[in-house]
Amino acid sequence: MASKHLRLMILGTGPAGLTAAIYAARANLEPLVIEGNEPGGQLTLTTEVENFPGFEDGIMGPELMNNMRAQAEKFGAEFETGWVTSVDLSKRPFHVTVNEEDEYEADSLIISTGASARLLGIEGESELIGKGVSTCATCDGFFFRNKRILVIGGGDSAMEEATFLTKFASEVTIVHRRDELRASKFMQERAKENPKIKWLLNVTPLEVHEKDNKVHSLEVLDNETGEKRIIETEGIFVAIGHSPNTEFLGGQLKTDKVGYIVTEGVTTATSVEGVFACGDVMDSRYRQAVTAAGSGCKAALDVEKFLEGSSTHDWSVSSAN
């Protein structure tokens, strides 16, 4: 079967990919957007989003993503649901295989495949995401005002999230499977000096229990005594890191040691000319819907300049608006 030729393919449909699709479609680039098995990205797993600009009363995560998708379609973006099973970035046009059978050639690519929060993999955890289990303190902390919550993890991310959550919660308990933390000394001391933060170390989380379809408690195993304990809580934040969704690239792009795509300066250009990256797949720091959307805008503008024949150094100014 002959490959279909495209000017632009966008891989991923979170806020970054959908914003890129809106801008690229308005620029008449006729992008094809490949959706994975979670169209809309992590926001489709959340409930109310209160910090995305323009929605005074908040908006449900799935509704926000559906609105962005419809806006991209309005301007001419096309969508295909499926997985990118292989890519060849060795020459242009790039070769992309979707669902192991649909073949495409693209003059340019925007990679916005995001990063997946690492989960514990215990019973009840994934079922209660958005119902008391969260992987993003800045996204959901406000909903736990004056509540007792748990933060699971022992690294810098866990210390940072626990400290942030003390702005809202009445009590934050850090749960870690070892009796020593992996976090830097500075982050540990900062957390230990906070009077709202309690500690539950050397325990292994076993199961999240629910009541009335909400988080009720966490069952843990005391690693020293072998006894099981039930810790009642109103919220559980899993803070054991994120994994960028870059395995499908097979090492063809420059990444950092964790796997996040490295981009050039303030642009979204990657180590391969004609390939651009935006959103959480290249951002290990902010991981917010609004910052992802902003980088998606940048990626589309960068692609437009690239296809016009401009060099990387000419991308600082764009006529698009």
N, C-alpha and C positions, 0 to 999 in steps of 0.2 A: 504494500500500500504506500502510495506516494505521501511524502510529508507535506503538511500545510504550512505555507510561509506566512509569517507575521512580522510586523514591525516591532511589536512589543508584547512580551508575556509577563504577567505579574503572578508570582507564586505566593499565595497566602491572602487571607481575607479578614484580618483583624483591622483595627483602626488605621494602621499604616498602609496596608495593601489597598483598602477601600478608598482612602484619601488619594493614594497614588492613582487609582483607577479613575476617580472623578477628574483629577487634573489632566491626566493623560487623554481621557476621552474628550474633554473640552478642547484639547489641543489637536484633535482629529488624528490621534495615533492608533485608534481602533484597538485598544488593548484586549487581550484574552486573559481573564483572571482564572487561575486554577484554585479551587476550593479543596481543602483537605476534608477529613472526616468530621471536623468541627468548624463548619463555616461560621465566620464571624470571630473566631479566636476565643480567648479566655473570657471576654466580656459576656459571651453567651452563657457562661456558667455563673455569673453574678446576678444579684437581684437589682436593687436600685443604685444607679450611678448619680451621685450628687455633686461631683467635682468636674464634670465636663461643661465647659463654658456654653452659655446660652440656654440652660435649662434650670430656671429658678427653683422649680419644685422637684428637680431630679428627673431621671428617665430610666426605665428598665434597660439593663444591658442588652438583651436580645432585641428590644425595640430600637435602640440606638443603632445597632449593627444592621438591622433590616432597613432602616431609613437611609443609612449610608450606601447600602447596596443598591437600593432603588434609585438613589440619586446618580450613582455611577451608570446604572443601566439607562437612565433617562438621557444621558449624554452619549450613549453608544457603546459602553463597555459590554463585553460578552463574558459569560461565566460557564465554567465546566467543573463539575464536581468529580473529584478523584485525587489520587496520589501521584506525585511526580516520582516515577520509579527509577529514572536514570537521566543524567544530563551529560552532555559533552561540551565543555567550554574551551576546547583546544583550538577552535577556529570559529570564525563567523561565516554564515549565520550559525548560532548555537543550536545544537540538537537536543530536543527535550522529548522524553517519552512519558506519557501519562497512562496510568492503569495498565502498564506493560503492553499496550497495543496501539494507542493513539500517538502518532508521530507528528512533531512540529519542528519547524525551523524558525528561529527568531533573530532579528537583527539586534535586539537588546532584551535584557532581562532585569526585572526588579524582584529581588528576593525579600519577602516579608513573611517568612514562615514562623516567626515568633520564637518564644522560649517557653518550655513547659515547666511549671513548678514541680519540683520533686515531691512526691508524696511518700508517706510511710508504708503504704500498701496494707494497712490493717483493716479489719472488718468495720464497716460503718463509716469509714472516712470519706470515700468518694461519694457515697450516697447522701451525705449531709453537707456537701459543699454548697454554700449559699444559705444554709440552714443552721449556721453556727460554726461550721468549719470554713476557714479562709486561708488563703496563701498570700494575702496582701494587706498589711496593716494600714497603709495609707489609703487604700481603697475602702476598707470596711471598718476601720477603727471607730468612726463616729457612731456606728450602730451599737457599740458596746459601752456606751456611757453609763458609768456607775455600776458596771457589772464585774463579776469575778471571772477572769479568763486565764487560759493557759497558753504559753508559747513553747512549742516543741523545737528544740535545736540547741546546739552548743557553740556555734560559730559567731562571727561578727554580725551576720544577718539577723540571727536570733536576738543578740544583745540590742541591736539597733531597733528592731521591731518591738521588743519588749519595752524599751525606753520610750519609744514613740507612743505606745498604747497606754502608758501611764497618764497621758494627757486626758484620756477618756475613762478608762476602767478604774474601778475602786481598788482592785488588786490584780496583779499580774504575777503568775507563777511560771518560772522557766523550768521546763522538764527536759532532762537530758539523760541519755542511756549510760553515760560514763560518770565517774566521780570527778573528772577533770574536764574543763572546757577547752574547746579548740580556738575560741575567740582570742584576739589580741589582748595583751595586758591592759591597755588603755580602755578598750571596750568593756572588759570584765569589771574593771574598777568603777567605771561610769555606772554600770548596771547595779553593782553592789552598793553604791552610795545612794541609790534611789530607794526611799523608804517604802514605796508601793510595790517593789519587786521582791518576791519570795522565791525560794529555790527548792526543787525536788530533783535531786541528782541520783545517778546510779539506779535508774529504773527504766524498764523497757515498756513502751506503750503497746498494748495488746488489742484493744478494741474501743471504738467510740460508741457509746450508748445514747439512744434517743428517747425522748418522751414528747408526745404530741407533735411528732415530726420535726423536732428541734433537738440540738445537742443538749444532753442532760449530764453526762459524766464521761470520764476517761478511765478505762481499766488499765492498770499497769502491773508489771511484775517487778518486785524488789529483787534486784540482782544479787544482793548480799544474803537475804534470808530465804529467797525463793517463794515468798508469800505474794499473793495477788491482792491489790488494793483498788478501791473505787474512789476516784477523785471527782466530786461533783463540780461542775463548771457550767458557765453560760456561753462559753465560746472557746474555740481551739484554733490557734494560728500555727500552721505548719511552716517553719522557717528553716528548712534544710537545703535551700539553694534552688537554682533553676538550671535547666539544661537547654541550650539553644538548639533549635531544630535544624541542624546543618549536616547530619550524617549522610543524607542523600547526595551531598556534593562530592563526596569521595575525596576530600582534601584538595580540590581543584582551586579553592580560594584561600587566601591568607586569613587565618583566624588566630585569636589569642590562645593561650594554653587551655582555656576551658572549652573553646569552640565557637565563641562569638566572632562574627565576621568583622574584620578590620577594614575601616573605610579611610579615605584619603582626606586629611585636613577637615575642613568644615563641610565638605561635600559628602555625597553618599556613594561615590565611586569606590569600587573594590580593586583588588589586585589584578583583575582581568578587565581589560578595556571593553566597555559595553555592558558590563554587569554591575548593578547597583543594589544596595541593601538598605533597608529601613526598618524601623520598629525594634521590637525586643530581640530580634535575631542579631542585631549589632549594638544593642544598648543594654549593658548589664547594670547600669547605675539607676536610671530613673524609672523605667518600666511603667509608665503611666499612659492612659489612653490618649491624652492630649499631646504628650511629647511624641508618641508613636505617630499620631496623625500629622503632626508637624514635619516629622522626618519623611513621611509618605509624600507630602507636598514637595519637599526638597528633591526626593528621588524622581518624581515625575518631571520637575523642571530640569533636573540634570539630564534625564533621558532625552528630553526635547532638544536641549542644546547639543547633546552628543549626536543625535540623528541629523541635526542641521550641519554637523561637521565642525563644531567648535571644539577647542581643546579644553582640557580640565581647567586651565587657568583662566578661561574666559567665562566660567560659570558663576562668577560672583554677582553678576547682574543679569536679570531676566526681565523680559517685557511682559511675561504672563502675569495675570492677576485674576 
